[in-house]
Amino acid sequence: MESICVFLLSFLCIFLVVVCLSLSFCVFLESFGAFSLEATWTACGPWTASCPLTDYHVKCCVVSRYAITTIQSSVWNQLPVVKEAAFEVDLPSNAFISNFTITSNGKVYVAQVTERAAARKIYDAAKKQGKTAGLREVEKFRVAVSVPSGTRMSFLLSYEELLPRRLGRYELSLGLRPGQLVPNLTVDVSITERTGISFIKVLPLKTSRLLSNNAQGEAEAPASTRTERSSTCARIHYSPSLQQQSSISLKGLNADFNVQYDVDLKDPMGDVQVYNGYFVHYFAPRGLPVVPKDVIFVIDVSGSMIGPKIKQTKQAMGTILGDLREGDHFNIITFSDKVHTWKKGRTVRATRQNVRDAKEFVKRIIAEGWTNINAALLSAAQLLNPPSSGRQTSHRVPLVIFLTDGEATIGVTSGDTILSNAKKSLGLASLFGLAFGDDADFLLLKRLALDNRGVARIVYEDSDAALQLKGFYDEVASPLLTDIQLSYLENQAFDVTRSMFPNYFKGSELVVTGRVKPEVKDLWVSVSASDSKQRVKFENDVLVSHAKANNKSALFDCEDGSDGISSFVHRLWAYFTIKELLLAKLNTTDPVSQRLLTEKATNLSLKYNFVTQVTSLVVVKPDADEAAQTPTTIVIGGSSVQISPGPLLWNVAPVLFCSFSVAVDGDPHFVVQLPKLQHNLCFTVDGRANDVLRLLEDPVRDIIVDGHLLGAPSKHGMEERSRTYFDRLTISAATGPSSDIMITLSLEGVVVEGEGRETLPINQQGSVTRQGVNVRVDNHHSCWIQLDRGVRFLVLFHQYKHPSYLQMAHLGFYITDGQGLSASTQGLLGMRGKLFIF
């Protein structure tokens, strides 16, 4: 016999009417980067159809891994009414915009890259003159314009990036999302590599951004793809017909065009190219033995990991543990408000038995509690650097792989203190931070990684999260060299980017750029590193070429292989230097240093026309233009400004549970623990800003809990789905025949009304007792509400010191004790009915 809970969830579907705001045109854009390229034309407004696209061209030129991509899209309004078209591009995370141009009936408007404060002045001035502005804060480059009848208009956007080498290959990803069928759609890619191309492959169109563990094998390139290649260059042309486009989707292509390749690099010194007073050094030796590692897996198992996140983490860990080599040593730490170490005091060898035991340990992990990041990091450090360090120095590479989905909520919660403690205790270990989902403190993880010889990466909450985790581990699973130093004589080279690296992993690449003094004829280059057995060193002199930039034959044997970026080494140096300046600014708290680093990054960004974190892209269309007085959508934070109807109160059908505890947190993400079934029920509700959700209503006890929704930016690739958080909770309850109490919780404070009014701040401890109801704010950003025996609620105040684009301060609501609620309780977190026993 087993006892089974029968539950029913039903939600009211509401269709919202969205009216786009009519505005004239000025665009102000600030770039922070995203994850893949996509360009889209969309229509908005009272018109019945969008302007048809006549042309959609993507061109990418890659020279020695450095790529410039240009997207050009053209529209022609042949209707007798004004139409609107919007051009959207999501940039790769490491790209800088370098040009944006609008052409309207032969008139050309070129965007200007300006220092951010100056751009703001232009933006504000345009608004005062009756124009309006669009602001892109994070991901999406978007321009929406009105197209008068008979007008031809085209947009052109260029961006530049260095393709990173991961798992033994470079990958170029170009988004093809025109939003409709296009008569003239082309993709042209040229790749030129001086040392030779070892392989190149055009993958099938990727219609989903989710990762797949299905091997590509000999899968064919998209139909109508033509590839030509020689030893050092390749050209790819893709031009699908209307029929081929419609066979993929009647709404037009919505896919990524991906090219993978690798280069020949036989010289252990790597490839050093010197050109026009600048050099780049690519270092990626092949055929080296793997150095064993000491790896500590530190896994967040706090309550916010409940549901798919902990399940996917367990799945990934099972695979990762199975991939450990016998020469590796490892251990596992799980943490919430408490820290648990699998094997106390040491790392253990990755024998079959130890790996089997570790997998069993992972299977038993349960997510609950708070988040003590500081204690977890100190525990990892003790395993790698035990206090009794009388043992011989290990030749294994020390690594910490740290995964969390939230902020520090207990113990040491100050980011600066956590950073200081980690840097002191981790020693020579490299820390790799994985921020799981939107609510993780990615900035803290990024600074931790910068301080401790590693990198940080975001893991997106999706069905492929386990593959994301495994993919990141694969990148660092095979260290080949440690303590690498790439050296250049000070009297020959200057303004050199980072040249010392803690580790070189199999399948990756180290890159250094710098400037060469005019009188130098031979650049002396030295490489020293430690492998699995000894310290090794290489030296060589590289001939400096003073050929002009347009002398292509001096470097390449490919016709037109370097068109448009013949000075790629020059621009690559600026690209790398700006990125390092911005990282240094992120990793310092000294105001003077921050200002100097910002000034240097700004000056370089302006010189090379790069849109970075310290510059902005401004386009102002003159009033005299024929389209100036027609409606246009503006963009703020990557989303169209829209007018929505007023607040709405949602009442949801009752939900049936047995013994349970429930919570609502995040974007409202509901978690229901069903202990008798040993499962958690997780679901989400799609609301909109200013909606009020009826979370709980007990008509017998006269208890009501309502949650007010705050709108948030949409997730990447899911713009059609709204995101919301709770910013206000209202709890009301009858405390007697003619008396009641109301508790209003927000990010500003806790207000208790009933026999007077009392306010509790959320940043300090305090409590109020009214009519038998106790409200207590503790020092862990939380508030406990005890309404009666068997009825206890918990509210968490989630605030971010350095929020990302998607992160919003919000409230989380938990029912920690619901035994006192009646069987008639309804609402999203309510319960009703009988217990069925089979």
N, C-alpha and C positions, 0 to 999 in steps of 0.2 A: 504494500500500500504506500502510496506517495501522496503527499498533500500538494496540490497545485493551485496557484492563484490564477484566477481568470480576470483579465483586465481589458478594458475597452477604452481606446483613445479616439476621440473624434474632434475635428477642428472645423471651425467655420471659415470657408474660403471667401475672401473679400477681394473684389476687383477694384483697383484704384484708378481713378482718372487723373492722368498727368497732363498738365498744360505747360508747355515750354514758355519761358519768359522771353518777351520780345525786347531786344536790345540792339544798339548799333555796335560798331566793331573796333576793338583794340585788344591786343593779346599781350599778356605779360606772363612769361613762363619761367619757372625755376626748376632745375633738373636735379634729381637725386638718384635716378636709376631704377630699373625694374628687372625683368627676367628674360623676356624674349621679345623679338620685334613683331609688331603687327600694325598694319595700317588699315583703317576702315573708313568708309564713307557711310554716313547715316543720315536719315531725314528726320526732321522734328517740326512740329507746328501744325497749323490748320490745313496744310496742303495735303492732297490725296496721294501723291507719289513722289519719290525722290528723283533728283536729277540723274539721268543715266550717265554712267562712266563710259568714256570713249577709249581711254588708255590707262594702263596700270603697269608700270615698269619698275622692276627691282634690279639694280646693278650693284655688284660687289667686286671689288678688286683687292686681292690679298697679295702682299709682297712680304716675304719672310715673316709670316704670321700676322703682320699688321694689316688690318682690313678697314677699308672705307666702303660704306654701304650707302646707296642713294635710292630713295623711294620717290617716284614721280607718278602723280595721279591727276588725270584730267577729266573735267566734266563739261557738258554743253547743255544748257537749258534751252530746249526748243519749244517749250510751252509758253502760252501768252501770259503766264503769271509768274511772280517771283517764287523761286524755290530755295530751299536751304540744303546745304551739304556740309558735313562735318568730316574732317580728316583726323584720324587718331593713330598714334604710334606708341607702342609700348617698347621702351628701349631695353637692350640687354643690360645686365646689372653693372658691367664694367665699361660701358660706352659713354662717350662724350658727344653731344650734338655739336656739329661744326658749321652747319649752314641750314637756313630755312628761307625759302623764297615763295612768294605768291605772285602769279601772273594772271592778270584779268584783262581780257581783250587787248593784249599786247603791252599793257602797263605792268611794270615789274616793281614789286615791293620786297626789298631784301631786309630780313630781320637783322637787328643790331645786337651784338653781345655787349652788355654793359655790366659794370659793377652793381651789385644787388641794390645798394642804396640809391644809386642813380636811376636804376630801372624803376624803383618804387616811385621816384619823383615823376618820371614820365607817365607811369601808370596813374598816379593821383591827378596829374595835370589833365590827362585825357578824360578822366571821369568828371572833372570840374567843367570841361568844355562840352559836356553833354554826351561824350562817348562813354563806353563802358569797357571793362577789362575782364579777361579770363586769367585765372591763376592756376598753374599746375604745381602742386606742392610736392608730389612724390612720383607716382608711377607714369601717369598717362599724359603724353603730349597730345593735346586736342585743340583743334581750331574749327569753329563753326562759322560759316559765312552765308550770307544771302546772295543768291545768284539771280540777277535780273533776267528777264526774258531775252533770249537771243545771245546771251553772254557765254563765252568760253572762258573757263578758269582752270588753272593748274596749280598744284602744290608740289614743292620739291623739298625734301628733307634729307640731310646727310649726317651720318654719325661715324665715329672712328673708334676702334677697339683693337686690343691685342688678343688674339685667340690663345687661351691657355691650353697647355697640354695636360690631359688627364687620361690615365689608364692607357697610355701608349698611343694616343691619337689627339688630333685637333678636330673640333667640330664647329662648323659654321651653320647657324640656324637662321633662316629667313622666313618671316611670317607672310603668308599669302591670305589676306582676309579682306578682299575688296567689298564684301557685303552684297555683291550682285554679280551676275554674269557679265564679262567684259569682252568686247570684240577683239581687243588688242592687248593681250596680257603676256608679258615676257619676263623671264628671269635670266640674267647673264652673270656668270661667275668666272673670274680669271684668278688663277693661283700660280704664283711664281716663287720657287724656292731654290736658292743658289746651290745648296748642297745636294739637291735632287729630291724627288718625290718617291717614296718607297711604295705607297699604295694610295689610291683614292677611290671613294665609293659614294655614289648618290643613293640615299636611302629612299624607300617608299614615302610618299606624303604621310606626315604624321597628323592625323585628324584629332588626336587627343593629347593633352599635355601630360597625362599620367604616364609614369614610367611603366615599362613592361619587362618581364623576365623572359619573354619569348625571344629566342635568338633570331637575329636578322637573317643569318645564313646567306644564301644567294638570292635574297629577295631583290626583285627588279626595281630599277628606277622608274619614276612616273612615266607614263606614255608621253611621247613627243620630246623626251629628253635626249640631247645629243652631247656626247663627251669626246673631246679630243685631248690628247696628252703626249708630251715628250718626256725626256728624263727630268727636266727641271720645271716644266710648266704644264698647266692643264686649263682647258676652257670648257665650260658647261653652259648649254643653252636649253631653256625649257620654255615652250610656247604652246600651251594647251588650247585647242579649238573650243568654240562654244559648246559643241557636243561633248567633248571630253570634260569640260568644266561641269556641265549639267549632269553627267554620269556620276560625278562625285557628290554634287549637291545642286539642287535647282535654285538655291539661294546664292550660288557662287561659292568659290573656294573658301574654306575655313580650315587652313592647315599650315604646317611648317614644312619648308623645303630644306632638308638637312644634307650637308656634305661632310663626310669624314675623310681625313687623310693623315699621313705621317710623313716624315722626312728622313732621308739618309743622313746619318751623322756618325761617321766612322772615326774621326779624330777625337781622342779622349779629352782634349782641351776644349772641344766644342767648336762652335762657329762664331768667329769674330768678324764683324763687318765695320769698316771705317769709311766714312764718306762725308765730304764737305764739313769737316771739323767735328763730327759727331761719331760715336761708335755704339754698337750694340753687341753684347756677348751672350749667345745662347749656349747653355751648358746642360747637357742631357746625355751622359755616357750610358752605353748599353752593355749588356753582358756581365754585369757585376754580381757577385754572390749577395744574397740577402743577409742583413745583419739581424740577429735575434733581438727581440724587444721585450721590455717589461711594460705591460699595458694594464692600466687600471680603468675599468668601466664604472663610471659614477652615474647612477640612474635615479632621477627624481621619481618618487612613488607617492607624492602628496595627493590629496584628494582631487585636485584638478586634473590628474592623469586618469581618473576613472573613465572607463568606456573604451572607445577605439584606440586611444593613444597608448594605453598600457598594453592592450592586446597586440598592437603593431610593434611596440618596443620588444615585447617578449618574442614575437615571431622573428624580428630581425636579429635579436641576440642569439637565438637558437642557431641561426645560420652562421653568424659571425664566430661564435664559439667553435663551431665545427670546422672553420677555416684556419684556426690557430695552428702554427707549426710546433713540432715537439720541442724545438729549441727555444720557443717563446715561454715566458712566464707571465702569469696574469692573476687578477683578483677582481672581485665585484663588490661594489659598495652601493647600497640603496639608501635613500634618505628621504625623510619627510620632516617632522619635527624631531625625530630620532634618527640616528645613523646606525645602519647594520652593515657589518663587514662579513663577507662569506667566509674567508679564512683569516683568522685574526693574526695580525702582526707581520704578515709576509705575503709575497707573491709565490705562487706555486707553478711548477712546470706543467706545460700543456700536454700531459699524458692523456691517453684515451679515457682512463678512469676519472681523472680530474675534470676533463671536459664533460663527461657524462654526469658527474655529480653537479657541476656548475649549471648544466641545462635543467636538472631537476630543481635546483635552487631558484632559477629564473621562473620556472613554471609556477612556483608557489608564491610569487610576489603578489601582494595586494596593495592597491593604492588607497591611502587614507592619510589624513593629517595635514600639517603645515609644511613650510618649505624652509629648511635651514641650510642655505647654500654654504655659508662659512664653515660650519662644522664638517660638511661633506668634503670640502676641499682640503681641510686640515687632516682629515682621516686618510685621504688619498696620499697626501705628502708624507705622512708617517709610514705608509707602506713602502714608498720609494726611497725615503731617507729616514730609516729608523734611528731613534736616539742613540742606540749603541752601535755606532757606525764603525766598529772595529773590523768589520768584514772587508775583504779585498774588493777593490773597485771592479764593478761589473762592466763587461763590454757590451751589455745589452742596452738598447736604446729605450730610455724611459718616456712613456707616453701616458697621458691622462685623457680619456674621452669622456666628456662631461655633458650630460643631457638633462635639460630642464624645460618646463613649459610655463614657468611663472617667475615671479619676483621673490626675493627673500622676505619672508613674513614672520620669522621667529628667530631668536638668537641675535646674532649680529646682522642688522639689516642695512647698515650704511654701506653704500657701494664703495666709497673710498677706503673704508676699513677692510672690507672683503678683499679689495685689490691689494692693499698693503700686506695683509696676512698671507695671501696666496703667493705673492712675489717672494716673501721672506722664506716660506716653507717649501715651495715646490723645487727650488734649486734649478738643476739643469733639465728638469722634465719639460716636455712640450705639452701644452694644454690645447685640446681641440674642443671648442664649444659648439654644441648643437642646440639651437633655440627651437623648441617644438611648438609651433603654432603662433598665433598673433599676440598672445598675452605674455610670452616670454620676454624677459629683459635682455633683448638682443644687444643693446648698447653695452651693458655690463659684460656680457659674454665676449663681445668684440674686444673690449679693453682688457679683459682677463687673458684672452689669446694673444693680444699684442704684447702684453707684459711678460708672457710666459712662452715665447718661441713657437706659437701655434697660429691657428686661424679659427674663425667662427663661421658657422653656416646656419641658414634657416631651414628647418624641415617643415614643409607645409602640411597642414591637416587635410589629408585626402586619402583615398583608398590605396595610394601607392606609397604611403609614408614608410612602411617597412623596407621597400626597395630604395627609398631615398637614404635611409639610415645605413643600409648595407652598402650602397654605392659610395657613401662618404668613407666608410671604414675601408673599403677596397683601395681607396686612394692613399691611405696612410698605413696599410697593412704590411708593406714590404719596404722597409728602409734599406737603402744601399750604401749611403755615405752619411757621416755625421761631421759636424763642425767644419763646414765648407767655407773656404775663404778664396774669393776671386780678387786678385791684386793687380794694380796698375801703378807704375811709377808716378809719384806726386809731381815730378817735374815734366811729365808728359800729359797726364790726364787730370781733369778737374771737374767739379760739379757732377761727381759720380753718384749714382743711386746706390741703394743698399747692395752691399757686396759680400756680406757675411751671413750665412744661413745655417741654422741648427741641424737640418736634415735634408737629404735628397731622397725622395721616394721613387720607387720603380714606376715608370710611365709618366713621370712629371717632367718639368723643365725649370731651370733657374735662369733668370734674365737680369742682366745688368746693362745700364746705358750710362753714357757720360760724354764729356767734351774733350777734344784733343787740341793741344796747343799748336799754333800755326806752323812752327818750325820743325815739328816732329815728323820724321820720315818712317820710323819703325816703332810701333807701339809694343812695349814689353808687357806680356801678360803672364801671370803666374796663377796656378791653381793648386791649393793644398786641401786635403781632406783625410778623414779616417774611415777605413773600411772595416771589415769584420776582424782583421788581424793587425793592421799597422797604419801608420801615418804615411800618406802618399803625396807626392808633389810633382807638378808638371810646369815647365816654363817654355815660352816661345815668343818670337818676335813676329808681329803682324805688319805687313807692308801697308802704309797709309796711302790711300788713293786721293789725289787732289783733282780728280776728273770733275768736270762740270756735272750738275745734276741731270742734264738732259742727255748725257752720254750713256745710254742704256746698255750698250754692248760691253761697257766696262764691268758690269755686274751680271747681266742676264742675257740669255740667248733667246728670249721670248719676245716676239713682236707685240708691242702695246702692253706688255706685262706690267709696266709700272706707270701707265698713264694716270695722271692725276695725283699720284703719290710718289713721284720719283725721289722726293726728299723724305722718304718714310722714316729714316733713322733720326733725322732732325725732329720730326713730329713725335716719334716714339719716345725720344728723350723727354720732351715736354709733357707728354701723356703720363709717363712713369713718374716724373718729378712732381707733378701736381698731385697725383694720387698719394705719394709718400708724404708730401707736405700736409695734406688733409688728414692722413692717418696720424701724423705726429701731433697735429692740432687736437685731434680727438683724444690722444693719450696723455695730454698735459693739462694740469689744472692752473698753471701759472698764467695770469691774465696778460702779462707782457709777452710771453712766448706765444700765446694764442694769437695775439694781435700781429706779431711779426710773421708768423706762419701764414696767417690769413692774407696779409699784404702780399707775400711772395706768391702764394697760390693764385691770388686775384690777378696780379700783374702778368703771370705766365698765361693764365686763362684768357685774358684780354688779348695778349700778343698773338696767341695761336687760334683765337676765335672759338674757344671751347666753352660750352655751357656746362658749368660744374656747380658744386655746392656754394660757391662764392660769387657766381655770376648769374645773370639772367638774360633771357632772350626777349626782345621787345619788337613788336610790329605795330605801327599806328597807321591806319588807313585814312588819308585826308578826307575832310568833309566834302570836298568838291567832287569826289568820286560819285559815279552815278548810283552806287549801291549804298552810299553812306546812310541814307535815311530808311533803309529797309530792315525788317526784323532780323536779328541774329541771336543765336544762343551763346551765352558766356559759359566759361568753364571755371569751376573753383574746386581745387583739390582733385582734379581728374574726373569730376562728374558734372553733368549739366545742372544748372540752377533750375529748379522746378517749383511750381506752386501746387501745393497739395491741400485737400480739404482738411477740416478741423479734426480735433481729437475724436477717437472712437473707443468705446468701451467694449471689450471682448468678453463674452460669457461663453464658456466652453462646457460641453456635456460632461457629466460626472465620470470619474475614472475609478475603477475597482482595483483595490490591492488588499493583501492581507497584512502581515507584519511588515513594516516598511520604514525606510527613512528616505526623504526626498530632498532635492536641491534644485535651484535654478541659478545659473551663473553664466558669465560670458555673453555670447551673442544669441539671445537667450538659449542656453543649453541646459536641458533638464536631465537630471540623473535620478533614477529611482532604484534603490537597492532592494532586491528581493532575496533576503537571506535564506529563506526556506528552499528557494530554487538555486541558490548560489549563483545568481546572475544579476546584472544591472540592466535596467531599461533606460536607454538614452534616446532623447528626441529633441527636436528644436522647433520653434514656432517662428514663422516669417511674419513679422508685423511691420509697422512703419513708424516713423517719428511721431511722437505725441499720442500714440495709441496707449490705452490703459488695459492691461491684462488682469483679469480676475484670477489670481493665483489660488485662492482658497476661500471658501465660504461655508461656514458651519451654521445652519439656521437654528439648530438646537442651542448651541452655546453663544450665538450671536457674535461670531468671530468672522471678520472679513480681512483679507490681505489683497491689496491691489498693487500692481507695479506699473510705473510710467516709463515709456520707452524713449530713449535718446537715439537719434539717427547717427549712423557711422558710415565711413566710406566703404564701398563695395570691395570685395576681394578681387585680386587679379584673375581675369578670365571668367568672372562670375558677376559681371556688371549688372546683369538683369535681375539679380537677386539682392534684395535690400538686407542690410545688416543693422542690428539694433542692440542696445544694451539698456539695462535698467539704471536710471539716474535718480529715481525717487520711489520709495516704498511707503505705503500707508497701511497701518495695522489698526483696526478698530475692534473693540470688544465691549460687551455689556458686563459690568461689574456688579450690578444690583438691579432691582426692579426699576429704578428710575435714574440710574447713573451709568455712565459709560466712560471709556478712555480711548483716546486716539494718539497713536505714535507715528510721527512722520520722520522718515530717515532719508537723508540726502548726503551728498558730499560736502555740504556746508555744516551739517550738524544733525543732532537728534532732538526733535521737539516732542515733549510729552504734555498732552492736554487732558485735563480731568481734575477737577478741584484745583484749578490754577494752571499755570503754564510754566514749564521748565525746559531749558535748552542745555543739552550736553554737547561740548565740542568733541570731534572725533579724533583729535590728535593728543588727547590726554585721558587718563583714567577718571571715571566718575560713575555715579549711579543715582537712580531716582526710584523711589517706591511710592506708588499711588494706588489706593483702593485694592491692595493685595497684588498688584502687578509690579514686578521688578524689572527695571531696564538698566543694564550695566555695560559701559564702554570700557574695554580693557586696552592694554598697550600693544595689542597685536592687530590693530586696524580692524577691530570687530566689535559687534554689539550683541549682547545676549538679552533676549526678552522672555521672561518666565510669566506667562499669562495665568496659568493655574497648574495644579498638579497634572502631569501628563501632557502638558502643552508648552513646548519650549522651542523658540526660534533662534536662529543665528543669522546675522547680517554681516557680510564682509565688505569693507571699503577698499576697492582696488584703485590705487593711484600709482602713476608712473612718473618717476623723476625725469626720464628722457623718453617720452613716448614716441613710438614709430608712427607712420602714417595711419596704420590700421588700429593702433591701440587707443582706447578711450577710457578715461576714468569711469568706473561704474560700480554698481552694487551687486552682491551675490546673496541669495536668500536660501537658507537651509532649514528644514524641519528636523531638529535633532531629537525631538520627542513628540510623537503624534498619538500616543496611546489614549490621551484624554479627549481626542476629537470624536464626535459622534459618527454613527454609521451613515448619517445624511449629508456628510461633508461633500462639497462639490468644488469645481474649479480645476485649473490645470494641475494642481498638486493635491487635489482632494481625493476622497475615497468613499465608496458606498457599496453595500451589498453583503453577500454572505461568503463564507469560506467553504469552498467545495472540496470534498475528500473523495478520492477515487481508489 
